[in-house]
Amino acid sequence: MKLLQSKPQRKLWIPIALFSALVGALVFLLIRGYWSPSISDPTRSSEGVLCAYQDLVEEGKPIRCVFVVDKPMAMVKAVMTDYDHFFQKFPFLVASQGIPIDKTHTQFVGVATYAVYGLFPFSVLIEHQQTLSTFTASWDQSSSDLAKNRGAWTLRRIDPTHTEVSYSLEIKVKYIPAFILRNILLEQLPQVTEAAKKWIETSPLSSSSQSQ
């Protein structure tokens, strides 16, 4: 009798284990979608790329990735405004073009690919702002598909030969829960930022531009 009873008992544990694993995964995604440990910005290029949620008083929870390169800011700017070649260097982009509008604005047109969305054509107006020690390329443009699309590449001059580069992004897509989308971004943004770091360090543009 004990042998006969053990089979249904073992079968009962299978759905229980699967359900427990599903609940555990959901809890992990929920926590990761709303909280990440705080980080200190890197001070050396050897520290690599660090990513975390950006703490803002206003509504929203953008993800910010930051790294340092051993290049002058002007050289980094030359690479990070070479929009026509973004698709060749960045993952998740299959096409890109920068159309100058005026001295401080560029229309960036591209096609991205997302795991949950497929191919996604987009167009955003990028605004350039520069001071003696910073340069920012930012955008804030929603569409019928994107309830929010706000982000920026920010360069900060550390000294004549070192630059801090940060990338912040906040996206809201209709019909996709925010915590799921943030988990996707937490996987993708480090890859994008790592690609930017590699591009800056190896690009001929970052060797031929005049230092600032």
Secondary structure, 3 states (H helix, E strand, C coil): CHHHHHHHHHHHHHHHHHHHHHHHHHHHHHHHHHCCCCCCCCCCHHHCCEEEECCCCCCCCCEEEEEEECCCHHHHHHHHCCHHHHHHHCCCEEEEEEEEEECCEEEEEEEEEECCCEEEEEEEEEEEEECCCEEEEEEECCCCCEEEEEEEEEEEEEECCEEEEEEEEEEEECCCCHHHHHHHHHHHHHHHHHHHHHHHHHCCHHHHCCCC
